[in-house]
Amino acid sequence: MRLKEILKAVLPGSILGNDDIEISGIEMDSRKVSTGYLFVAVKGTQTDGHSYIAKAIENGATAVVCEQLPESLLDTVTYVTVKDTEDSIGKLATTFYGNPTKKLDLIGVTGTNGKTTIATLLYKMFRKFGYKVGLISTVCNYIDGEAIPTDHTTPDPITLNALLAKMADEGCKYAFMEVSSHAVAQKRINGLIFAGGIFTNLTRDHLDYHKTVENYLKAKKAFFDSLPKTAFALTNLDDKNGKVMVQNTKAKVVSYSLRTLSDFKGKVLEDGFEGMLLDINNREVNVQFIGRFNASNLLAVYGTACMLGKNPEDVLLIMSTLKPVCGRFDAIRSPKGYTAIVDYAHTPDALVNVLNTIQEVQNGKGHVITVVGAGGNRDKGKRPIMAQESVKLSDKVIITSDNPRFEEPQDIINDMLAGLNKEEMRKVLSIVDRKEAIRTACMLAQPNDVILIAGKGHENYQDVKGVKHHFDDKEVVKEIFSTEQ
């Protein structure tokens, strides 16, 4: 594509050089630049792309978009200035890749908890409807049946647009995407056209980045503020922020709820560790999911499918066949008669949701043992709260390592223990080695007890000092169960 065509997406301050040149690729990482590329110098949270303009040119960049021109300019390179490169990169990328979201229906899911479950279930449902579908999620990206590994909840704008372009080229009719607060704040989704947005809930998370809950809320709300008139905004009325999210959107507002009048109303009629019987808009459906939070997730899936024109009866039929997402309330039965549940819950609210669900289904029949930690180099404020909530809703708690990253595991555990009083400490063990912590929980468990192993869910690694070591909670549990035969 010619540079002047790509630049139509933004308002350049100045263009020095020839804008009628052919551009073979677009990149914001100088190391990935090749001959004929456009390099966009973005001021990131860690580094400033302006420092790497010379390196990008050395690697073959023939055009540069920047906020400030470098001191020395080359005649062989076209320099374009814009007011904000972070704001421009998404628009430039989507233009370069042929505006893929004009060729497929993109649905964004945002909120603290439930994003992965909702996006993945929609992906699975619409494939069962017979469509080619894309998925962009924390666990994995998919172009129909092809898995593409992922590092972030929402990729950078160039990776994202390349992925969406590939989906469009391969005939995908729909794409379902988790939209993180980071992605909105860093404008990674700029230039994309959404056919719909879903709000799940909002609780404390990512305060290491956003600093305050208010900033976190604003980032989520900005997604709905930017939706076009042609889109729908599906919001959860059971969350106090549900109405706030959509108060300034131009999109058609629809709602879902387990508690109050809404467009998509649900009720849990029966629940157990095998699944639930739900009433959705006066129709009953058996599902293979557990807990009110999953009933809420399924309502969002149902509402989205209906907003995309699907027949409610057909939606419920497919919903009854869907299975939980890997590492999300993943229940495994021990030969000794107790149940282990592996779940990604890594925020206080997610932990409360899961433990409340276990208590409801248990109904006093057995004890609850929780194995929990907290991630290193992340929001330290939630550590004591995680410990407090675990103790409040469990009979025994084992505090252990999660992903310590560049912190000492014992320091993180001490931060969690600092939230507990002497009485609460009687319920608690601390075991740094996560495998030993899980093994100890299994040794303590009696028939009818439930062990919750929280925090890592689908992850198959532990991040220690910048190295990802293989570690899978579910694998560890199965290994322990195999010795109980």
N, C-alpha and C positions, 0 to 999 in steps of 0.2 A: 504494500500500500504506500502511496505517496505521502510524504510528511505533511503537506498542506491539507490533505484529507483528514489525517489524524488530528491535526490542530484545530479543526472545526469544532471539536468537543470542548475546547477551553477558550479563554480570552487571553491571548498572549499580550504581554506588555511590550515586548520588542522581539524582532526576529533579525538576527545578524547572520547573513549567509543565504544559501539557496534553499528554499522550502519545497522545491519541486524535485526532491530526490526520493528514490525508492528506499523504503525502510523494510528490512528483512526480519526484524524482531524488536521487542520492547522489553526493557529490563530495569530494575531498580537496585540490583545487586551487581556491582562492577565485575565480580568474578565470573558471572554468567554471560557477560556481554561477548558477542561475536561480531564478525565483519558486517557492516551495514545496519547496525542496531541503533535504536533510539534509547539513550540512557536518561532516566529521570532521577534527579538528585533529591531524595526525600530526607527531611530531618526526622529521624526516628527517635525512639525512646533511648536507644543505646548509642547509636552513631549518627553522624550527619553525612548524607550522601554527597554533599558538596565537596567533602574531603577526598572523594574517590573519582572525581571527574577525569583527572589526568589518567588514572588507571583504566577507566572505562574506554577512553579514547585510544589508549595503548592497546587495548584488547579488540579494537575495531569499531567503536561507536563513531558514527558519522553525523549524529545529531544529539544535542543535549538540551533537556528542559531543566531549568534551575530557577531559583529565586534571586540569587546574586551571581553575576557573571564572574568567572575566574579572572585572575589578574592578567594572564597571558592567553590570547585567543589564537587559534589556528585557522588559516584560510580554508583548510580542507574539511572543517567541521561547521555545521549550522548550530547556532546558539539561540535558544528561545527562553525568554523570561516569563514567568507567571507569578502571581501574587502568593500562591500557596501550592507547593508541589504535592503535599499530602492530599489536598482536595482534588488536584488534577489527575493524579495517577490512575484512579479507578475509571475516570471518564476517558482518558487516553487509551487505557487497556481495553475497555469494552468496545471502543470505536475500532481499534486495531483488529480485534477479533470478530468484527462484523456484527456487533450488537446481538449476541446470542439470546438475550432475554426477550427479544422481539419474536423469536422463533419457537420458544417454549414457555409454558406457564411455570414461573418460579414462585414457590411459597416459602416464606421465612418464618422460623419458629424462634421466639426469644423469651427469656425468663430465666430465673435462677435454676429451677429444677424441672425436669420433664422434657427438655428440648430433644435429647437423643431418642428417647422412647417415642415421642410423637412423630418426629421426622422419619425415623426408621420404620415405624408401623405404617405410615402413609406410603412410604416407598414400597413396602411389601404388599400393601393393599392394592395399590394402583398397578403393580405388576400382575397381581391376581385378576385384576379387571382386564388384563390383556395389553396394557400399554408398555412402551419402552419408557423407563423412568431413571432419573439420576438422583443420587443422594450425596449430600455434603454434610458430614457429621464428625463428632469427636472420635467415634470408634473407627470408622472407615469411610472413604468416599467410594461411590459406585457409579459406573456408567452402565446402566442396565445390569447385566450379570457380572461385569468385570470390576473386580476390587482394585482400588488404588489407595495405598497406604496414606495416612494423614498424620501431621504433626500438631496442627492447631485446630480448634473448633471451627474457625472460619479462616481459610487460607488468605495469603496476601493477594492484592487486587489482580496481579498478573497471573498467578497460579489459578486463581478463582475464575477469571475470564477465559483462560485457556481450557479449563475443565468444562465450563459451561458451553464453550464453542464446540468442544468434542462431543458433548451430550447432544447438542443441536444437530451436528453433522451426522451423528449416528441414529438420528430419528427419534430422540426422546421427546415425548409430548409434555411431560412434567418433570420438574426438579424440586426436591424438598431439601431445605437447607437450614441448619442451625445458625442463628445469627447471634454471635456473642456481643457483650457490651463493649469489649475491646475493639471488635470489628467496626462497630458503629462509631465509637470515639475516634478511631484511627482512619475513618472514612474508607475502609476497605470495600464497602458495598456501593460506593458512589458510582453513578452511571447505570446501575442495574435497575431493571423495571420489574417490580414484584406484582404478581397477580393476587397475592394475599399475604396477610401477616397474622400470626397467632401469638397471643400473650398467655404464658402459663402462670407465673407467680413471681414475686420479688421478695427475696430475703437476703440477709447479709452474705455477701461474697465479693471477692476481688477488691477488697478495700485497700490492699497493698498498692493497687493501681489507681483506683478511683478516689481514694482518701475518705470520702463520705458516702453514706447511703443515698443522699440526695443527688450527688453526681452520678452514681450508679443508675438511679432511677431516670435521670435526664438522658443518659446514654440509651437506655432501653426505649424511652418515650420518643426520642429523635427518630427511631426507626419507623414508628407509626405516623409521626408528623410528616415523614417524607413519602408515604404511600400515595399513589395516584388515585384519582376519582374512580378509575376503572377497577380498582382492587377492593378486596374485603378485609376488614380488621376484626378478627375473632378474639374476644377477650374473656377472661375468667372472672366472673362476678364474685366468686368465693374468696378472691384476694382483694384486700382493701385498696390496692393500686389498680385494679382492673378497669375502673371507669376513668381514672387519671390518665392511663396510657393512651386512651383513644379520644380524649376530649378535644384535641386539636387536629385530628386526622381528617383528610378529605375523603378517605375510603368509606365504603358502606360498613357500618358497625353492626356486628352480630355478637351474641353472647352465649356462654355455656355456664352451667352451675349444677352443683349437687344439693344446694341449700335454698335457692330462691328462684323466682320466676325468671325464665330466660328463653332464648330461642331454642337452645338445645339443653333440655332438663334431664338430669339423671338421678337415679336412686339405687343404692345397694340393697337388694332384697335378701340375699344370702351370701356368706363368704366363708372360705376355708382355705387350707394350704394348697388345695387342688385348683381353686378358681373361685369365680363369683357368678351370681345371677344378678343381672342388672335390669332396671327399667329405664329405657331411654325414649323420651317422648311417647310414653304409653305403649311401648313395645318391649317385650321381655327378650333378653339374650344371655346365653351362658358364655362366659369368657374364661380363658386360661390364665387369668391375671389375679393378683392378690392385692387387696388394700384400697382404701378410699383415694389415695393419690393416683393409683393406676386407673380407678374409675374416672377420675377427672381427666387424666391423659386420654383415655378412650373416648370421652365426650368430645375432646378437642379434635380427635381423629374423625369421629362421626360427623361433627359440624363442618369440618373442612371438606370432607368428601361430598357432603350435601351441597355446600357452597360451590363446589366444582361440578355440580349438575348430576351427581350420582343418585340413583333411586335408593331411598332409605332402607327398604327391605333387602336390597342387594348389598348395601353397606354392612348391615347387621349380620348377614349370612357370612360374608368374608371375615368380619370382625371375630366371629365365633371360632374361626380356624387359626387366628394369629397367635403366635407364641411370644413370651417375653423376650426382650432384648438381652443379649449376653451381658452378665454382670449387673443386671438391674433386678433386684429381688429374686435372685436365682436360687431356688430351694433344692437342696440335696438331702435325701433321707439316709440316715446311718443304719447299718445292720443292727445297732444296739437300740434303735427305736427313738432316737432324737433327730432333730432337723437342723441342718446348717444352712444359713442364708448368706450368700455373697452379694453385697450391694455397694454401689458407687458412692453412697451417701458421704459427702465430705464437707457439708456445711451443717451448722446446728439445726436448721429447719428440716433439711433432708433426713437427718438422723432421727429427729422427733417423729417425722412422718412414718419412717420405717418401723421404729420401735412402737409407736402407737398402733400400727397395723398388726404387728406381732402380738401385742397385748390383747387387741380385739379378737383376733383369731384364736389365740391361746385360751382366752376366757378363764384364766386361773388354773388351767390343767397342768402346767409345768413351769419351770423356771426359765428366765431369759439371761443368757450370758453374752455380753457384748465385747468384741475385740475391736479396738479403735485406736487410731493415731491421728496425727495432723501433718500436713506437708511442710517441708522446710522452705525458707525464703519466700513465704507467703504471709498473708494476714495473720499476725500473731494474736490479735485481739479475740479471734474465735476459739483459740486453743482451750482456755479455761471453760468457755461456754460448752464446747464439745464434751468435755469431761463431766460437767455438771448435768447436762441433759442425759448422758449415758447412764450416770449413777441413778438419776431420778426414775428412769424407766426400765432399769435392769436389776436383776438380783445379784449379779456379779459382773464386774468390769475388769478387763485386762487391757491396760494402756500399753501400746507398743509403737514400733516404727511404721511410718507410711512411706513417703518418698522424702528422705531427709535432705536431699539435694546437697547444698554446701554447709548445712548446719550439723552440729553433733546431735545424734538421735536422743541422747539422754537429756540434752538441754530442752528439746521440744517436749519430751515427756514431762520434765519438771515444770514447764510453762502450763501444761494441762493440769498437773496435780495441784498447782498453785490455786486453782479455782475451787478446791474441795476443802471442807472442814474435817475435823477429827472423826466425827460420826460417819461421814461419807467415805472417808478413807478405809473404813473397815470392810467395805465392799470391794476394794480395789487391789489389784496386783499390777505391778509394772514389769514387763519383760521386753527388753530391747529387741531381741531377735524375733521377727514377725512369725517365722515358722514355728518357733518354740511356743509363742503366745497362742497360736491356733491349736497346736498339739495339746497344750495345757487345758484350753477350753474344752476340747474333745474328751480329755481324761476326766474333767469335772462333770460333764453332762450325763444326765440320767434319762431313761425313757420319758418321752413327752416334753423334754426340754427343747429350747430353741437357742442356737448359737447364731448371733449376728456378727458377720465379719465385714466391717464397714470401711469405706474410704477409697478402695482401689477398683472394685468391680471388674470391668473388662480388661484392665491393664495387665500386661504380662511381663512387667519389669518393676524393679525398684531403682529409683534414681539416686545414686550415691556419689557425691563428689564429681558430678558431671558425667558419670558412667552409668548406663542402663544395664543392670544385671537381670537375668531372666528370673522372674518371680510371678507366679500366678496363684492367687488365693484358691481358686476352684481346683486347680491341680493338686495343691497341698492337701486340701480337704479330701479329695478322692484317694490320694495316696494313704492318708491316715485311715480312711474307711476300709481300704483294702486289707489292712492288718487287723481289722475288728471282726472279720468273718468267723 
